[in-house]
Structure formats: structure tokens, C-alpha cells
């Protein structure tokens, strides 16, 4: 899960504008969705989550009120163009075995021209080699940023923009 302060920072880095179409491809418990709606409660949010119980919880939470929210239960890496394109993508992908690189690279083609992707990734040599050169901004997070969530992985925030 994404700690609230980091989710809020990702929401700010995304530069969300009123009514944009936004993808959260690894929705989990919804921390990033909450950060998106805190910036714009009219955002059109498409979430993807593989875990059925988490999908159910997200549907219950965000189907109340006037939120424009949909959640697809699926393996995000199997979503190949069927989700459409997005103004913004905000994500905290899985990190195991470089999965964060695979997930981030998979999302980049889903950005509309002028779109912006903000992602949390491991701050390891593979990520710095593959992702950092393509990022328009890279922010190293302090050690222990995810300690409250039970992990000590070093992480970074990466920002990408589509031409």
C-alpha cells in the first residue's frame, strides 16, 4: 500500500486538471484513488486490480456519491489497448523481480498526447538504468518511506510525459 503522504505527493505531481481521464493500474486498497479524488472529485478514474476482494472493496467505496469510477478485475499486463488512453496515469506497481519496470513501460503507450504518468518504483540500478533516462523528473524517496507498510525497499517517484 502507498502511505498517504506519498500518495498525496503523487497526486500533486500528476498535475490533475478538472475532469481528466485517469488510470490507476494497480489499485490495491485505493490510496492513490483517494489522492486523485482529493485533487479533483470529478476525475474519470479507471482502476485495474487483480485481487477480487480488493476490487469489491474499491467498488463499494467509490460507487457511493457522484464519483466517476470503474474498476476492472484483471491482470493489468494483459490489458493491451482495451482500456483506451488517459490524460494521467498514477501508479504504485508491484516491485518484485523488476515488475515495476514492466508495469511502467506497459502504461506509457496508454498516455494521450500531452499526458503525464507518475509512478513509484524501486530505486535500484535496473530502474535507474531503464526508467530514469526517460523520466522528465526523478525524486529519490528517503530511506524507510514504506516502513509503515512493512517494507524497507528504497523507492523513487518517476514522472513521464507523452509527446
OpenMM code with the backbone's topology and positions (N, CA, C; nanometers):
from openmm import Vec3, app, unit

residues = "UNK UNK UNK UNK UNK UNK UNK UNK UNK UNK UNK UNK UNK UNK UNK UNK UNK UNK UNK UNK UNK UNK UNK UNK UNK UNK UNK UNK UNK UNK UNK UNK UNK UNK UNK UNK UNK UNK UNK UNK UNK UNK UNK UNK UNK UNK UNK UNK UNK UNK UNK UNK UNK UNK UNK UNK UNK UNK UNK UNK UNK UNK UNK UNK UNK UNK UNK UNK UNK UNK UNK UNK UNK UNK UNK UNK UNK UNK UNK UNK UNK UNK UNK UNK UNK UNK UNK UNK UNK UNK UNK UNK UNK UNK UNK UNK UNK UNK UNK UNK UNK UNK UNK UNK UNK UNK UNK UNK UNK UNK UNK UNK UNK UNK UNK UNK UNK UNK UNK UNK UNK UNK UNK UNK UNK UNK UNK UNK UNK UNK UNK UNK UNK UNK UNK UNK UNK UNK UNK UNK UNK UNK UNK UNK UNK UNK UNK UNK UNK UNK UNK UNK UNK UNK UNK UNK UNK UNK UNK UNK UNK UNK UNK".split()
positions = [
    Vec3(0.0820, -0.1213, 0.0000),
    Vec3(0.0000, 0.0000, 0.0000),
    Vec3(0.0859, 0.1270, 0.0000),
    Vec3(0.0305, 0.2321, -0.0508),
    Vec3(0.1019, 0.3588, -0.0583),
    Vec3(0.0686, 0.4436, 0.0635),
    Vec3(0.1707, 0.4845, 0.1408),
    Vec3(0.1439, 0.5740, 0.2536),
    Vec3(0.0765, 0.7029, 0.2049),
    Vec3(-0.0106, 0.7564, 0.2878),
    Vec3(-0.0914, 0.8720, 0.2483),
    Vec3(-0.0076, 0.9901, 0.2000),
    Vec3(0.1021, 1.0219, 0.2683),
    Vec3(0.1844, 1.1373, 0.2291),
    Vec3(0.2440, 1.1180, 0.0896),
    Vec3(0.2843, 0.9951, 0.0581),
    Vec3(0.3407, 0.9683, -0.0747),
    Vec3(0.2299, 0.9710, -0.1796),
    Vec3(0.1136, 0.9170, -0.1478),
    Vec3(0.0001, 0.9219, -0.2403),
    Vec3(-0.0372, 1.0668, -0.2723),
    Vec3(-0.0390, 1.1502, -0.1700),
    Vec3(-0.0703, 1.2926, -0.1891),
    Vec3(0.0327, 1.3586, -0.2802),
    Vec3(0.1594, 1.3242, -0.2590),
    Vec3(0.2663, 1.3817, -0.3430),
    Vec3(0.2499, 1.3364, -0.4882),
    Vec3(0.2175, 1.2097, -0.5096),
    Vec3(0.1955, 1.1619, -0.6464),
    Vec3(0.0792, 1.2366, -0.7109),
    Vec3(-0.0276, 1.2564, -0.6343),
    Vec3(-0.1410, 1.3318, -0.6873),
    Vec3(-0.1013, 1.4717, -0.7312),
    Vec3(-0.0165, 1.5373, -0.6522),
    Vec3(0.0299, 1.6715, -0.6879),
    Vec3(0.1196, 1.6676, -0.8113),
    Vec3(0.2097, 1.5698, -0.8180),
    Vec3(0.2999, 1.5587, -0.9331),
    Vec3(0.2247, 1.5281, -1.0627),
    Vec3(0.1097, 1.4634, -1.0505),
    Vec3(0.0311, 1.4291, -1.1694),
    Vec3(-0.0273, 1.5525, -1.2372),
    Vec3(-0.0391, 1.6625, -1.1627),
    Vec3(-0.0968, 1.7864, -1.2185),
    Vec3(-0.2350, 1.7597, -1.2791),
    Vec3(-0.3191, 1.7031, -1.1976),
    Vec3(-0.4533, 1.6659, -1.2413),
    Vec3(-0.5368, 1.7904, -1.2660),
    Vec3(-0.6002, 1.7923, -1.3824),
    Vec3(-0.6911, 1.9010, -1.4189),
    Vec3(-0.8338, 1.8488, -1.4158),
    Vec3(-0.9275, 1.9395, -1.4003),
    Vec3(-1.0692, 1.9066, -1.3839),
    Vec3(-1.1196, 1.8119, -1.4928),
    Vec3(-1.1787, 1.7003, -1.4484),
    Vec3(-1.2474, 1.6093, -1.5383),
    Vec3(-1.1599, 1.5194, -1.6240),
    Vec3(-1.0309, 1.5122, -1.5969),
    Vec3(-0.9434, 1.4298, -1.6799),
    Vec3(-0.9713, 1.2808, -1.6630),
    Vec3(-0.9348, 1.2053, -1.7644),
    Vec3(-0.9441, 1.0593, -1.7605),
    Vec3(-0.8131, 1.0064, -1.7021),
    Vec3(-0.8242, 0.9305, -1.5922),
    Vec3(-0.7066, 0.8885, -1.5164),
    Vec3(-0.7093, 0.7376, -1.4947),
    Vec3(-0.5928, 0.6757, -1.5099),
    Vec3(-0.5765, 0.5321, -1.4871),
    Vec3(-0.4965, 0.5078, -1.3604),
    Vec3(-0.5446, 0.4149, -1.2796),
    Vec3(-0.4688, 0.3603, -1.1662),
    Vec3(-0.4617, 0.2105, -1.1904),
    Vec3(-0.3490, 0.1613, -1.2471),
    Vec3(-0.3438, 0.0232, -1.2946),
    Vec3(-0.3143, -0.0845, -1.1910),
    Vec3(-0.2822, -0.0478, -1.0697),
    Vec3(-0.2567, -0.1446, -0.9619),
    Vec3(-0.3234, -0.0905, -0.8366),
    Vec3(-0.4555, -0.0870, -0.8365),
    Vec3(-0.5323, -0.0064, -0.7420),
    Vec3(-0.5183, -0.0473, -0.5959),
    Vec3(-0.4964, -0.1735, -0.5686),
    Vec3(-0.4781, -0.2167, -0.4299),
    Vec3(-0.5918, -0.1738, -0.3403),
    Vec3(-0.5579, -0.1053, -0.2324),
    Vec3(-0.6591, -0.0610, -0.1353),
    Vec3(-0.7156, 0.0778, -0.1663),
    Vec3(-0.6641, 0.1441, -0.2699),
    Vec3(-0.7232, 0.2702, -0.3140),
    Vec3(-0.6586, 0.3976, -0.2647),
    Vec3(-0.5391, 0.3902, -0.2088),
    Vec3(-0.4733, 0.5114, -0.1583),
    Vec3(-0.4498, 0.6148, -0.2693),
    Vec3(-0.4108, 0.5678, -0.3862),
    Vec3(-0.3868, 0.6628, -0.4957),
    Vec3(-0.5175, 0.7160, -0.5531),
    Vec3(-0.6212, 0.6352, -0.5506),
    Vec3(-0.7531, 0.6825, -0.5957),
    Vec3(-0.8015, 0.7941, -0.5034),
    Vec3(-0.7831, 0.7763, -0.3741),
    Vec3(-0.8206, 0.8815, -0.2784),
    Vec3(-0.7429, 1.0089, -0.3070),
    Vec3(-0.6148, 0.9968, -0.3396),
    Vec3(-0.5330, 1.1156, -0.3701),
    Vec3(-0.5799, 1.1826, -0.4990),
    Vec3(-0.6217, 1.1036, -0.5975),
    Vec3(-0.6730, 1.1591, -0.7227),
    Vec3(-0.8006, 1.2377, -0.6953),
    Vec3(-0.8953, 1.1760, -0.6242),
    Vec3(-1.0221, 1.2437, -0.5972),
    Vec3(-1.0052, 1.3616, -0.5020),
    Vec3(-0.9030, 1.3620, -0.4201),
    Vec3(-0.8758, 1.4785, -0.3352),
    Vec3(-0.8355, 1.5988, -0.4205),
    Vec3(-0.7746, 1.5733, -0.5365),
    Vec3(-0.7333, 1.6810, -0.6272),
    Vec3(-0.8481, 1.7233, -0.7188),
    Vec3(-0.9330, 1.6248, -0.7582),
    Vec3(-1.0461, 1.6555, -0.8460),
    Vec3(-1.1528, 1.5479, -0.8287),
    Vec3(-1.2591, 1.5815, -0.7587),
    Vec3(-1.3634, 1.4806, -0.7353),
    Vec3(-1.4488, 1.4549, -0.8591),
    Vec3(-1.4172, 1.5221, -0.9705),
    Vec3(-1.4860, 1.4964, -1.0969),
    Vec3(-1.4000, 1.4142, -1.1933),
    Vec3(-1.2842, 1.3701, -1.1484),
    Vec3(-1.1972, 1.2902, -1.2343),
    Vec3(-1.2701, 1.1644, -1.2805),
    Vec3(-1.2388, 1.1227, -1.4014),
    Vec3(-1.2915, 0.9998, -1.4594),
    Vec3(-1.1854, 0.8925, -1.4367),
    Vec3(-1.2031, 0.8099, -1.3335),
    Vec3(-1.0993, 0.7156, -1.2915),
    Vec3(-1.1317, 0.5736, -1.3360),
    Vec3(-1.0355, 0.5150, -1.4057),
    Vec3(-1.0388, 0.3727, -1.4412),
    Vec3(-0.9307, 0.3045, -1.3580),
    Vec3(-0.9711, 0.2115, -1.2749),
    Vec3(-0.8757, 0.1351, -1.1947),
    Vec3(-0.8707, -0.0078, -1.2469),
    Vec3(-0.7565, -0.0720, -1.2226),
    Vec3(-0.7396, -0.2133, -1.2529),
    Vec3(-0.6792, -0.2766, -1.1283),
    Vec3(-0.7336, -0.3913, -1.0896),
    Vec3(-0.6821, -0.4636, -0.9728),
    Vec3(-0.7052, -0.6118, -0.9963),
    Vec3(-0.6056, -0.6920, -0.9687),
    Vec3(-0.6145, -0.8357, -0.9925),
    Vec3(-0.6884, -0.9095, -0.8815),
    Vec3(-0.6855, -0.8580, -0.7595),
    Vec3(-0.7423, -0.9250, -0.6433),
    Vec3(-0.8923, -0.8950, -0.6321),
    Vec3(-0.9750, -1.0006, -0.6400),
    Vec3(-1.1207, -0.9840, -0.6407),
    Vec3(-1.1731, -0.9167, -0.5139),
    Vec3(-1.1188, -0.9517, -0.3988),
    Vec3(-1.1647, -0.8909, -0.2734),
    Vec3(-1.1338, -0.7418, -0.2708),
    Vec3(-1.0164, -0.7032, -0.3213),
    Vec3(-0.9825, -0.5608, -0.3261),
    Vec3(-1.0718, -0.4864, -0.4254),
    Vec3(-1.1018, -0.5491, -0.5381),
    Vec3(-1.1932, -0.4877, -0.6364),
    Vec3(-1.3282, -0.4608, -0.5711),
    Vec3(-1.3796, -0.5587, -0.4986),
    Vec3(-1.5087, -0.5431, -0.4302),
    Vec3(-1.5037, -0.4254, -0.3325),
    Vec3(-1.3972, -0.4159, -0.2547),
    Vec3(-1.3831, -0.3055, -0.1596),
    Vec3(-1.3755, -0.1705, -0.2287),
    Vec3(-1.3030, -0.1648, -0.3392),
    Vec3(-1.2924, -0.0395, -0.4148),
    Vec3(-1.4274, 0.0003, -0.4726),
    Vec3(-1.4994, -0.0970, -0.5283),
    Vec3(-1.6321, -0.0687, -0.5846),
    Vec3(-1.7252, -0.0145, -0.4769),
    Vec3(-1.7238, -0.0769, -0.3591),
    Vec3(-1.8103, -0.0309, -0.2510),
    Vec3(-1.7735, 0.1109, -0.2080),
    Vec3(-1.6449, 0.1376, -0.1976),
    Vec3(-1.6007, 0.2695, -0.1504),
    Vec3(-1.6314, 0.3801, -0.2498),
    Vec3(-1.6031, 0.3568, -0.3779),
    Vec3(-1.6120, 0.4652, -0.4749),
    Vec3(-1.7401, 0.4662, -0.5568),
    Vec3(-1.8276, 0.3681, -0.5367),
    Vec3(-1.9557, 0.3726, -0.6085),
    Vec3(-2.0555, 0.4626, -0.5366),
    Vec3(-2.0219, 0.4985, -0.4128),
    Vec3(-2.1074, 0.5931, -0.3384),
    Vec3(-2.0770, 0.7346, -0.3837),
    Vec3(-2.1756, 0.8186, -0.3750),
    Vec3(-2.1532, 0.9576, -0.4149),
    Vec3(-2.1577, 0.9714, -0.5657),
    Vec3(-2.0979, 1.0778, -0.6135),
    Vec3(-2.1020, 1.1092, -0.7558),
    Vec3(-1.9698, 1.0837, -0.8261),
    Vec3(-1.8901, 0.9904, -0.7766),
    Vec3(-1.7610, 0.9627, -0.8383),
    Vec3(-1.7790, 0.8913, -0.9715),
    Vec3(-1.6990, 0.9291, -1.0685),
    Vec3(-1.6953, 0.8625, -1.1985),
    Vec3(-1.5842, 0.7581, -1.1899),
    Vec3(-1.6195, 0.6377, -1.1452),
    Vec3(-1.5212, 0.5351, -1.1107),
    Vec3(-1.5611, 0.3996, -1.1669),
    Vec3(-1.4631, 0.3329, -1.2248),
    Vec3(-1.4788, 0.1955, -1.2709),
    Vec3(-1.3549, 0.1177, -1.2287),
    Vec3(-1.3747, -0.0082, -1.1923),
    Vec3(-1.2618, -0.0932, -1.1563),
    Vec3(-1.2761, -0.2263, -1.2281),
    Vec3(-1.1768, -0.2606, -1.3042),
    Vec3(-1.1722, -0.3850, -1.3775),
    Vec3(-1.0883, -0.4854, -1.3000),
    Vec3(-1.1431, -0.6041, -1.2762),
    Vec3(-1.0628, -0.7093, -1.2149),
    Vec3(-0.9865, -0.7787, -1.3266),
    Vec3(-0.8543, -0.7600, -1.3270),
    Vec3(-0.7720, -0.8164, -1.4334),
    Vec3(-0.6251, -0.8048, -1.3964),
    Vec3(-0.5448, -0.8815, -1.4668),
    Vec3(-0.4005, -0.8646, -1.4621),
    Vec3(-0.3701, -0.7481, -1.5562),
    Vec3(-0.3221, -0.6395, -1.5023),
    Vec3(-0.3012, -0.5191, -1.5832),
    Vec3(-0.2138, -0.5459, -1.7055),
    Vec3(-0.1159, -0.6316, -1.6923),
    Vec3(-0.0254, -0.6576, -1.8049),
    Vec3(-0.0963, -0.7284, -1.9206),
    Vec3(-0.2172, -0.7788, -1.8961),
    Vec3(-0.2958, -0.8386, -2.0033),
    Vec3(-0.3930, -0.7390, -2.0663),
    Vec3(-0.3940, -0.6169, -2.0180),
    Vec3(-0.4771, -0.5099, -2.0753),
    Vec3(-0.3950, -0.4437, -2.1854),
    Vec3(-0.4274, -0.4763, -2.3084),
    Vec3(-0.3478, -0.4289, -2.4217),
    Vec3(-0.4324, -0.3447, -2.5149),
    Vec3(-0.4515, -0.2205, -2.4781),
    Vec3(-0.5266, -0.1288, -2.5624),
    Vec3(-0.6758, -0.1267, -2.5365),
    Vec3(-0.7278, -0.2236, -2.4614),
    Vec3(-0.8715, -0.2295, -2.4385),
    Vec3(-0.9198, -0.1269, -2.3366),
    Vec3(-0.8297, -0.0626, -2.2664),
    Vec3(-0.8685, 0.0397, -2.1683),
    Vec3(-0.8770, 0.1788, -2.2305),
    Vec3(-0.8200, 0.1963, -2.3479),
    Vec3(-0.8170, 0.3271, -2.4113),
    Vec3(-0.6941, 0.4060, -2.3689),
    Vec3(-0.7031, 0.5378, -2.3810),
    Vec3(-0.5908, 0.6244, -2.3454),
    Vec3(-0.6329, 0.7202, -2.2338),
    Vec3(-0.5325, 0.7776, -2.1704),
    Vec3(-0.5561, 0.8544, -2.0485),
    Vec3(-0.4774, 0.9848, -2.0486),
    Vec3(-0.5363, 1.0846, -1.9815),
    Vec3(-0.4671, 1.2118, -1.9606),
    Vec3(-0.3581, 1.1971, -1.8547),
    Vec3(-0.3867, 1.1153, -1.7542),
    Vec3(-0.2945, 1.0944, -1.6433),
    Vec3(-0.2963, 0.9470, -1.6034),
    Vec3(-0.1796, 0.8987, -1.5617),
    Vec3(-0.1675, 0.7661, -1.5027),
    Vec3(-0.0928, 0.7844, -1.3715),
    Vec3(-0.1495, 0.7316, -1.2650),
    Vec3(-0.0905, 0.7418, -1.1316),
    Vec3(-0.0797, 0.5992, -1.0792),
    Vec3(0.0447, 0.5573, -1.0423),
    Vec3(0.0606, 0.4164, -1.0108),
    Vec3(0.1694, 0.3848, -0.9093),
    Vec3(0.1446, 0.2771, -0.8365),
    Vec3(0.2422, 0.2145, -0.7478),
    Vec3(0.2414, 0.0662, -0.7833),
    Vec3(0.3197, 0.0283, -0.8850),
    Vec3(0.3159, -0.1097, -0.9332),
    Vec3(0.3895, -0.2046, -0.8390),
    Vec3(0.3698, -0.3355, -0.8586),
    Vec3(0.4490, -0.4312, -0.7811),
    Vec3(0.5973, -0.4170, -0.8160),
    Vec3(0.6831, -0.4435, -0.7183),
    Vec3(0.8271, -0.4247, -0.7373),
    Vec3(0.9034, -0.5551, -0.7624),
    Vec3(0.8458, -0.6698, -0.7266),
    Vec3(0.9193, -0.7949, -0.7298),
    Vec3(0.9822, -0.8223, -0.8665),
    Vec3(1.1103, -0.8593, -0.8638),
    Vec3(1.1832, -0.9013, -0.9846),
    Vec3(1.1726, -0.8012, -1.1002),
    Vec3(1.1748, -0.6738, -1.0686),
    Vec3(1.1691, -0.5715, -1.1729),
    Vec3(1.0318, -0.5531, -1.2348),
    Vec3(0.9272, -0.6044, -1.1687),
    Vec3(0.7914, -0.5898, -1.2224),
    Vec3(0.7525, -0.4435, -1.2376),
    Vec3(0.8093, -0.3559, -1.1538),
    Vec3(0.7769, -0.2137, -1.1657),
    Vec3(0.8188, -0.1600, -1.3018),
    Vec3(0.9335, -0.2018, -1.3513),
    Vec3(0.9794, -0.1574, -1.4838),
    Vec3(0.8799, -0.2034, -1.5904),
    Vec3(0.8426, -0.3306, -1.5855),
    Vec3(0.7493, -0.3867, -1.6837),
    Vec3(0.6163, -0.3124, -1.6809),
    Vec3(0.5623, -0.2886, -1.5624),
    Vec3(0.4335, -0.2198, -1.5500),
    Vec3(0.4416, -0.0761, -1.6010),
    Vec3(0.5467, -0.0054, -1.5637),
    Vec3(0.5602, 0.1348, -1.6080),
    Vec3(0.5754, 0.1415, -1.7593),
    Vec3(0.6591, 0.0556, -1.8155),
    Vec3(0.6757, 0.0564, -1.9609),
    Vec3(0.5449, 0.0185, -2.0318),
    Vec3(0.4668, -0.0695, -1.9731),
    Vec3(0.3393, -0.1111, -2.0324),
    Vec3(0.2385, 0.0049, -2.0339),
    Vec3(0.2436, 0.0921, -1.9352),
    Vec3(0.1453, 0.2008, -1.9280),
    Vec3(0.1776, 0.3174, -2.0205),
    Vec3(0.3025, 0.3351, -2.0525),
    Vec3(0.3409, 0.4581, -2.1233),
    Vec3(0.2696, 0.4751, -2.2566),
    Vec3(0.2384, 0.3664, -2.3255),
    Vec3(0.1683, 0.3789, -2.4537),
    Vec3(0.0199, 0.4106, -2.4361),
    Vec3(-0.0276, 0.4136, -2.3117),
    Vec3(-0.1679, 0.4441, -2.2837),
    Vec3(-0.1920, 0.5919, -2.2580),
    Vec3(-0.0856, 0.6702, -2.2609),
    Vec3(-0.0996, 0.8147, -2.2399),
    Vec3(-0.1455, 0.8841, -2.3671),
    Vec3(-0.2382, 0.9757, -2.3517),
    Vec3(-0.2758, 1.0637, -2.4622),
    Vec3(-0.1606, 1.1602, -2.4878),
    Vec3(-0.1526, 1.2187, -2.6074),
    Vec3(-0.0517, 1.3223, -2.6294),
    Vec3(-0.0659, 1.4319, -2.5230),
    Vec3(0.0446, 1.4706, -2.4645),
    Vec3(0.0432, 1.5690, -2.3569),
    Vec3(0.0122, 1.5072, -2.2210),
    Vec3(-0.0068, 1.3763, -2.2169),
    Vec3(-0.0389, 1.3078, -2.0924),
    Vec3(0.0804, 1.2967, -1.9995),
    Vec3(0.0512, 1.2627, -1.8755),
    Vec3(0.1544, 1.2564, -1.7719),
    Vec3(0.1358, 1.1302, -1.6888),
    Vec3(0.2441, 1.0600, -1.6654),
    Vec3(0.2474, 0.9393, -1.5844),
    Vec3(0.3365, 0.9655, -1.4637),
    Vec3(0.2844, 0.9388, -1.3451),
    Vec3(0.3654, 0.9461, -1.2233),
    Vec3(0.3606, 0.8099, -1.1569),
    Vec3(0.4775, 0.7593, -1.1202),
    Vec3(0.4864, 0.6239, -1.0680),
    Vec3(0.5862, 0.6164, -0.9541),
    Vec3(0.5567, 0.5272, -0.8622),
    Vec3(0.6541, 0.4878, -0.7619),
    Vec3(0.7266, 0.3673, -0.8204),
    Vec3(0.8569, 0.3643, -0.8048),
    Vec3(0.9334, 0.2483, -0.8486),
    Vec3(1.0442, 0.2224, -0.7481),
    Vec3(1.0975, 0.1013, -0.7531),
    Vec3(1.2148, 0.0729, -0.6715),
    Vec3(1.3272, 0.1650, -0.7179),
    Vec3(1.4112, 0.2044, -0.6276),
    Vec3(1.5222, 0.2927, -0.6625),
    Vec3(1.6504, 0.2092, -0.6678),
    Vec3(1.6496, 0.1145, -0.7607),
    Vec3(1.7626, 0.0246, -0.7774),
    Vec3(1.8341, 0.0504, -0.9085),
    Vec3(1.9435, -0.0215, -0.9319),
    Vec3(2.0216, 0.0023, -1.0541),
    Vec3(1.9437, -0.0253, -1.1825),
    Vec3(1.8587, -0.1289, -1.1833),
    Vec3(1.7805, -0.1574, -1.3052),
    Vec3(1.6843, -0.0441, -1.3363),
    Vec3(1.6183, 0.0081, -1.2326),
    Vec3(1.5219, 0.1165, -1.2526),
    Vec3(1.5933, 0.2448, -1.2973),
    Vec3(1.7049, 0.2749, -1.2339),
    Vec3(1.7775, 0.3972, -1.2731),
    Vec3(1.8303, 0.3861, -1.4164),
    Vec3(1.8686, 0.2651, -1.4565),
    Vec3(1.9198, 0.2465, -1.5929),
    Vec3(1.8093, 0.2518, -1.6972),
    Vec3(1.6956, 0.1862, -1.6696),
    Vec3(1.5896, 0.1758, -1.7689),
    Vec3(1.4911, 0.2919, -1.7675),
    Vec3(1.4561, 0.3403, -1.6480),
    Vec3(1.3486, 0.4383, -1.6372),
    Vec3(1.3977, 0.5821, -1.6241),
    Vec3(1.5014, 0.6028, -1.5457),
    Vec3(1.5441, 0.7401, -1.5179),
    Vec3(1.5785, 0.8202, -1.6433),
    Vec3(1.6454, 0.7618, -1.7440),
    Vec3(1.6757, 0.8417, -1.8645),
    Vec3(1.5514, 0.8909, -1.9384),
    Vec3(1.4400, 0.8190, -1.9252),
    Vec3(1.3161, 0.8560, -1.9937),
    Vec3(1.2286, 0.9509, -1.9116),
    Vec3(1.2575, 0.9613, -1.7832),
    Vec3(1.1752, 1.0424, -1.6928),
    Vec3(1.2063, 1.1910, -1.7098),
    Vec3(1.1018, 1.2724, -1.6991),
    Vec3(1.1221, 1.4181, -1.7006),
    Vec3(1.1562, 1.4674, -1.5601),
    Vec3(1.1260, 1.3843, -1.4594),
    Vec3(1.1629, 1.4159, -1.3205),
    Vec3(1.1790, 1.2844, -1.2455),
    Vec3(1.2717, 1.2852, -1.1498),
    Vec3(1.3008, 1.1669, -1.0682),
    Vec3(1.3291, 1.2152, -0.9273),
    Vec3(1.2563, 1.1631, -0.8302),
    Vec3(1.2722, 1.2043, -0.6917),
    Vec3(1.3021, 1.0823, -0.6049),
    Vec3(1.4219, 1.0781, -0.5474),
    Vec3(1.4562, 0.9716, -0.4541),
    Vec3(1.3766, 0.9927, -0.3257),
    Vec3(1.3087, 0.8892, -0.2805),
    Vec3(1.2368, 0.8977, -0.1532),
    Vec3(1.3328, 0.8631, -0.0395),
    Vec3(1.3128, 0.9204, 0.0778),
    Vec3(1.4005, 0.8895, 0.1908),
    Vec3(1.3936, 0.7413, 0.2281),
    Vec3(1.5027, 0.6897, 0.2787),
    Vec3(1.5034, 0.5515, 0.3277),
    Vec3(1.3909, 0.5339, 0.4288),
    Vec3(1.3272, 0.4195, 0.4250),
    Vec3(1.2199, 0.3902, 0.5204),
    Vec3(1.0860, 0.4511, 0.4850),
    Vec3(1.0703, 0.5043, 0.3644),
    Vec3(0.9441, 0.5684, 0.3262),
    Vec3(0.8258, 0.4726, 0.3298),
    Vec3(0.8516, 0.3420, 0.3130),
    Vec3(0.7452, 0.2426, 0.3139),
    Vec3(0.7522, 0.1526, 0.4368),
    Vec3(0.8291, 0.1938, 0.5362),
    Vec3(0.8427, 0.1131, 0.6580),
    Vec3(0.7077, 0.0893, 0.7247),
    Vec3(0.6213, 0.1894, 0.7239),
    Vec3(0.4884, 0.1759, 0.7850),
    Vec3(0.4051, 0.0691, 0.7149),
    Vec3(0.4423, 0.0364, 0.5926),
    Vec3(0.3695, -0.0641, 0.5147),
    Vec3(0.4391, -0.1998, 0.5179),
    Vec3(0.5449, -0.2113, 0.5995),
    Vec3(0.6104, -0.3398, 0.6179),
    Vec3(0.7238, -0.3720, 0.5238),
    Vec3(0.7779, -0.2717, 0.4560),
    Vec3(0.8912, -0.2969, 0.3666),
    Vec3(0.9930, -0.1842, 0.3793),
    Vec3(1.1171, -0.2185, 0.3578),
    Vec3(1.2246, -0.1193, 0.3623),
    Vec3(1.2852, -0.0948, 0.2245),
    Vec3(1.2122, -0.1295, 0.1197),
    Vec3(1.2638, -0.1098, -0.0152),
    Vec3(1.2884, 0.0396, -0.0396),
    Vec3(1.4025, 0.0701, -0.1017),
    Vec3(1.4282, 0.2085, -0.1414),
    Vec3(1.3449, 0.2382, -0.2651),
    Vec3(1.2814, 0.3520, -0.2670),
    Vec3(1.1899, 0.3843, -0.3762),
    Vec3(1.2157, 0.5247, -0.4289),
    Vec3(1.1607, 0.5496, -0.5461),
    Vec3(1.1700, 0.6799, -0.6109),
    Vec3(1.0348, 0.7118, -0.6740),
    Vec3(1.0125, 0.8380, -0.7005),
    Vec3(0.8969, 0.8834, -0.7766),
    Vec3(0.9484, 0.9235, -0.9149),
    Vec3(0.8886, 0.8690, -1.0177),
    Vec3(0.9294, 0.8982, -1.1543),
    Vec3(0.8126, 0.9617, -1.2293),
    Vec3(0.8430, 1.0616, -1.3091),
    Vec3(0.7422, 1.1341, -1.3860),
    Vec3(0.7785, 1.1235, -1.5343),
    Vec3(0.6821, 1.0852, -1.6160),
    Vec3(0.6998, 1.0730, -1.7608),
    Vec3(0.5917, 1.1541, -1.8309),
    Vec3(0.6242, 1.2067, -1.9467),
    Vec3(0.5256, 1.2812, -2.0255),
    Vec3(0.5227, 1.2293, -2.1668),
    Vec3(0.4026, 1.2260, -2.2245),
    Vec3(0.3868, 1.1841, -2.3642),
    Vec3(0.3966, 1.3070, -2.4529),
    Vec3(0.4544, 1.2869, -2.5678),
    Vec3(0.4668, 1.3980, -2.6647),
    Vec3(0.3335, 1.4286, -2.7277),
] * unit.nanometer
topology = app.Topology()
chain = topology.addChain("A")
for resn in residues:
    res = topology.addResidue(resn, chain)
    for name in ("N", "CA", "C"):
        topology.addAtom(name, app.Element.getBySymbol(name[0]), res)
